Amino acid sequence: MSMESSSSVSVSDEGSEANGGGCCSSSTTPSTDAATNLSRTFSDVSSFSEEQSSSVDHSGPFEPSAVSKLMTGRRSPASALGRLSMKPRADVLDRRSTDDELELVKERFSKLLLGEDMSGSGKGVCTAVAISNAITNLYATVFGNCHKLEPLPAGKKTMWRREMDCLLSVCDYIVEFYPSTQTLPDGTKVEVMSTRPRSDIYINLPALEKLDAMLIEILDSFQKAEFWYADAGTRSFGSVTSSSTSSSFRRSTHRNEEKWWLPVPCVPDAGISGKARKDLQQKRECAGQIHKAAVAINTGVLGDMEVPDSFMAVLPKSGKASVGDSVYRAMLGAEKFSPDYLLDCLDMSSEHEALAMADRVEAAMYVWRRKASASHGRSRWSAVKELVGDEENGDKNVMLAGRAESLLLCLKHRFPGLSQTTLDTSKIQFNKDIGQAILESYSRVLESLAFNIVSWIDDVLFADKTARKQ
């Protein structure tokens, strides 16, 4: 899925600390224009308060505890007069900061409950989509203007950790029941139903928090670097406003000519030192592994989401019509199917063409799956695969669906910055599982950030290589 520098989103709180070089030895296995690629729906982003994690009071609206809880948000006349008295400036600022954060918490909490429908008419999106959009918009607010290898500003880092902590706190209450025994005071053992975190959240959320902390640590490590950034002139709607010297400078030091708005990394005339170069390469490898882990989690979560009926309703009648005659013959006629060889034969010079091909292959895959399920009494796809067994000896539709799946996976690996396919977008839009929505959006923004860091490091290494050749 897509980003800048065009990574797919097309993925946080402190997490556990990671240390520099060994940060990629995590046991987790498994694309800015972040603002354009990530955000499907933009809403105003405001800060959360760290106090939001307090427990909910379930008492009735007229119980004493509820009344006292409501009164805490209001100022009594005495407290209002007290604000006019001469008090230390620090105390006033501290109290004002707390009041402001409380108001911001109320604002964001209200937006989530309204489902982004500010009219209050109940036509907003479901809670899962609202939280997914909140995480997406928070990422665009904090990281949308980041185009350099430098520490994240303290204010944005605080906002990221505080608001993500509040959004992720929902997962603390997504549990599943399991039978257990409890011993009573008289020694009698009784069976009771206990709760534990839902398995997908229990496995994936700590891993994502770890990846989040590692990415922030990579950015924080660039406090004293041997490279810097400069604007080599601007270009607007095809007109060059920079001097010929700065234009040639940009051409010789920037990998991505089409992204003229990005800052240009600069290195000393002799390039950076060997130690700094090795350190950059290690951090690039680390960010690359984080990217792969985030992609794996995101792909797994999207795979667990239900396919919307709206997507199935518009599928073509045949998979051959979806992928085209040439691709269909290559998938059907080859004794040993090689998705890499097929992609080499296809002319896909841009990510736009690659995304169109991914949509066609994915649609064909579900057409063949539907036909295979229909021929086996409309069983689930997993059951059909078990019944048929080896695809070479089984149903033709099962074989074609399996080959389409491998072709789609190979296509996504070849274009790591690919945007979300039509099916992925539909799943996110119609998903109502809050836990899946949090895991999917969190992994998507982390995938985007990791992809960007790799791209920024590649820019610096390219500038260093160019300087050493001159």
N, C-alpha and C positions, 0 to 999 in steps of 0.2 A: 503494500500500500504505500502516500506519495510525497518527495520533498526536495529542499534545497540541499542539499539545496534543492531538490524537489522530492523529498521522501514522502512515502505514503503515510498518511494518517488515516491515506488512500486509500502514541502512543502510548501521593508522594509526601512522604514526610521524610524525617531524617533517615529512617531505615538504619541498618547497622553499618558501621564504618568499614571502609575498605582501605587497603593501603596500596598506593602507587603501583609498583611493578607487578605485584601478585594479585591485582584486583580481578583478573579474569579467571582465576582458578576456582570460581564459584561452582558449586555442584549443580547449578541450574542448567538443564539441557534445553536445550530446547527440545516520507521520505520526506532564509526560507522564505521560501516564501511560505512560512508556516501559516500565516494568517489566511492565505488564499487556499492552500491545500488542506489545511486541517479543519477549518471551521465550516461546517455545513450550515449552522445557524448562529449568528452572532447576537449576543445579548449583552447588556451592560454588565461589566464584571466589577464586583465590589469585594471588599475584604471580609473574611470571616473572623470570628473571635475564638481564641483558644478555650474560652469558657463554654463553648457550645456543647462540649461533650458531657455536660452534667445530665443526670438521669431525669427521665420524664415523670412528672407527678400524675398519677392516675386518679386522684381524688375528684369528687364531684365539684361542680362549679361553685357551690356555696359552702364547701367545707372550709374550716379555718385555715388549713394548710394551703388550699388553693387561693383564698383571699389574700393571705400574707404573701404568697408568691406573686400575685398580681400587683400588690402594692409596692413591691420592691422596685418595680420599673418606674414608679412615679416619685416625684420629689415633694416632700411635705413643705408647707410654708416655712417651717423652721430651717430646713436645709436650704431653701431658696434664699432666705435672709442671710444664712451663714456664708453663702458664696460672696456676699457683698462686704464681708468683714475683711480686715487686713490679715492675710495668711501668707505663708511662704509661697513664692512663685512656683516652686517645684511641685508642691502639693496640689496646686490648682491645675497645673499641666498634667499631672498624673491622673487626676480625677477626670479631666476633660478627655484624655485619651481613652480611658475606660468607657466613658459615656459614648464617645464616637464609635468605638468598636462594637458596643452593644447595639447601636442603631444600624450599623452595617450588617450585623448578624441578622437582625430583624428583617432588613431589606432582602438579603439573599434567601433567607428561610421562606419569606413570603413569595418570592419569585419561583422557588422550587415547588411550593404548594400550588401556586397558580398554574404551573406547567407552562410558563412563558406567555400566558394569556393575561395581559394586564387589564382586560375589560372585566375579568371576574365572572364571565358568563359560562365557565366550565368547558370551553372549547380548546383548551390547551393540550399540549402533548402529555403522554403518560409520564409517570415518575422516572422510569428507566431512561427515557429519551431526554428528559430534563436534566438528570444528573450527568448523562453522557455529554450533552451540550455544555454543561457547566465546566466539566473537566477540559473539554476541547477549547472553550473560550478562555479558561484560565491559562492554559498553555500558550495560546496566541498572545495573551496580554503580557505574560512574563517573558517568554522567549521569542515572540514574534519579531522583535527588533534586534535580536542578537545575530550578528554576522561575523564575529571575531572570536578568536581563542583568547578569552580573558575571563577573570572571575565574574560571576554574576553579582550585580549590585546588591548590597545588603538588604535594601528595602524590598527588592523583587524576590530575593531568596526567602525573606521572612514571609512575604505574601504567599509564595508557592507552598512553603511548608505548612503554614497555618491553615490555608484554605483546603489544601489536599488532605490534611489531617481531619478536617471536619467532614469533607466529602467521603473519605474512606471509613470514617467512624460508623457509617451505615452498615458496613460489613460485620461489625461486632454483633449485630442483632440478626444476621442471616444465619440460621442454625438448622440442624436436622435432629430429629429425635432418634434415640436408640435405647433398647431395653437394658436396664442395669438393676443391681440389687442394692437395697439399703437396709442397714441393721437398725432396728428400733432399740430404745433404751432397755427393754426387757430381753433383748437378745434375739428377738424374732427377725428373720430376714424376709423382706417383701420385695416384690418386683415393682420397679418404678420406671418411668420414661425420663431419661436425662437428655440434655442437649449438648451438642458439640458443633463447632463451625462446619459449615457445608464443605464437602471435600474439595471442590474446585477452588473455593476461596482459600481454604486452609493451605492448599499446595501452592497456588499461584500468587496470592497477594504478598506474602513475605518475600518471594523471589523478586517481584516487581519493585518492592520497597528497597531491596538490596541493590537492584540495577539503578534505581533512581539516585541513591546515595553515591554510587560509583560514578555516575555521569557528572553529578555536581562536584565531586572531588576532582575529576579530570579537569573541569573548567577552573576550579580554584587553584590548581597546580600551575597555572600560567600567570602567576603574579610577576615574576621576573623572567622575561623571555628574551632571547637574542634576536627576535624579529619584531617588527612593528607594522602598523597599517597606515596607509596614506590614500588620499583621493587623487587619482591620476586624471582628473577632469571628469566632466559629466557629458552625457549624450542624451538628447531628448528628441524623440520621434524622428530618428534617423539623422539628425543634425549633430555635428560634432562641435562642441563649444570649447574643448580643450586645445591646447597648443599641439603642434606636431610632435614635439618632444614627449609630452605626457602621453599622447596617443600611442607612440611607439613603445613607451615604457609599459603601458598597460598590456599591449599585445605580447610583449616579451615576458611578462611576469604573471599573467593571469591565465588560468586554465580555461575558464568558461567565458569565451568572448561575448556570448549572447547576454550574459548577466552583467551588464555594464554598471549597474547601480551598486554592486557589492564592493566593499573596501578592498584595496589591493595589498596583499602581504609584501613587506619589504624586508630584505636581509642585507647584511654587510656585503661589501664588494667581493670578498673571498668566500661568502656563504657562512652558514652557521658552523659551530664547532662540531666535531665528531660526536662528542658526548651528548650535545643537544639534539643532534640528528637521531642518534640511537634512542634517546628518550622519547622523541616525537613518534618514531616508528613503533615503540612499545605501546604508547598511548593510543596510536591508531589501531593496533591489533586488539587492544583492550576494548575500545569503542566498537570495533567490528564484531567482537564476540558478544558484547551487550546487544548490539543490533540483531544478531542472529537469535539470541535468546528471546528478545521482545517479539520478533516476528513469529517465532515458534509458539509462544503463548497466545499471541493475537490470532494466529491461524487456528489453533486448537479451540479457542473460545468461539470464534466465528463458525467453526465446523459444528459445534454443539448447539448453535442457535437453530431454531426451526426455520425452514424455508417458507417465506410468506406465500399465501395463496395467490396474491397479486402477481408474483413472479411466475408461478407455475401456470397462471391463466394466459400469459402472453408468450409462452414458449412456442417456437415454430413446430410445425407438424413433423418434420424430419430433421435428424441431426446432420444429414448430408447437405441439406439446404442451408444450414447454419454455418458450417465450416467451409463449404465450397467443394467442388468436385475434386480438385487436385489434392487438397488435404485429406479428404475422405478416402481417396484411392490409396494414398500413402499409409493411412492408418489401417485400412482393411487388407491391403495386399501384401504388406511386409510380413515375412515369416517371423523375423525378430525385429520388433518395433524399437526404433531409436528416436526418442523425442529431440535429442540434441541435433541429430542429423537432419531431421525434418525442419527444425528452426533455422538451421544453416541454409537450407534451400529456400526459405521464405524471405521476401524482401521487406524487412521491418527496420527502416532507418531512423525512426523516431519513436518515442514512448507513446505518442498518440496512436500510432498504428499498432504497437504492441498491446495497448489497452483494448483496442477494438478487437484484436484477435483473441485476447483473453476472454472478453465477453462472449464471443461467438463459440469458442471452445467450451466454456462453462455452460452455456445454454444447450449445446449439443450433448454434453455429458448428462444433464438432467433429463433430456428427451430420451436418451438410451436407457437411463436408469428407470424411467417411468414405464417404458415398453417392456423392460426385463421384469419389473415388478408385476405388470399386468399379465404377462405370460406365466407367472407363478402365483396366480391367485391374489395379486395385489399385496404381496408380503412386503415387509420392510426391506430396504436395500441391503442392509447387513445380513438379513436372513437369506436373501436371494443369493448373495455371494457365497454363503456357507453351503447352500443347497447345490449350487452349480459346481463349486469346487474350482479346479484349474480352469482358467479362462480360455486356454487354448483348446480344451476339450468340451467347453460349455457353450452357452448361448452366445450368439454373435453380438447381441446388444450388450451383454455383460462384458465381453472383450472390448468393444468399442468404448464403453463407459470407462473401463479401467485405463485404456490407452489415452483417452481424453484427459483423465485426471492426472496422469503422469506428464502429459504435454503441458497442462496448465501449471503444474508445479515447476517444471523446468523453465517455463516462460517467466514465472515470477522470480526464480533464482537468477535468470539472465538479466532481468530488469528489476533490481532491488528497489528502485525508487518509483515503482509503478503505483499509480493511484488505485483507489478501491474500485473493484469491479461493480457492475450493476447489481449483482446478487448481494455482495457485501453491504452495499449502501442500503438495499432493501431490508436486509436482516437488521441492521442498526436502526432503521426508521421504524420498523414494526415490532421490534423486540420489546417485551414487557418484563423480562427477568432483570431485576435491578442488579443482582450480583454479576450477571454476565455483562451488563451494560458498563459497570465500573471496571471490571477486568479488561474488557475490550478497549474502552477509551483510554485507560491508564497505559496499557501496553502499546497502544497506537501512538500516543504522544511521546512515550519513551523511545519507541522505534524511530520516530521522526528526529528527536534530539540526537540520538546516537548516529543516525545517518548524517546529520549536519556536521557533527563533530569530526567524523571521518572525512567529510568533504573539505572542511576548513583545514584540517591537517594536511590533506593532499595538496591544497593550494600553497601552503607554506613549503612543503617538500618540493613542489614544482618550482617555486621561486628560488629555492636554494640550489636545485639542480641547474637552473638556468644561469644563476650567478657564477657557479663554479665552472661552467663551460666557457664563459666569456673571458 
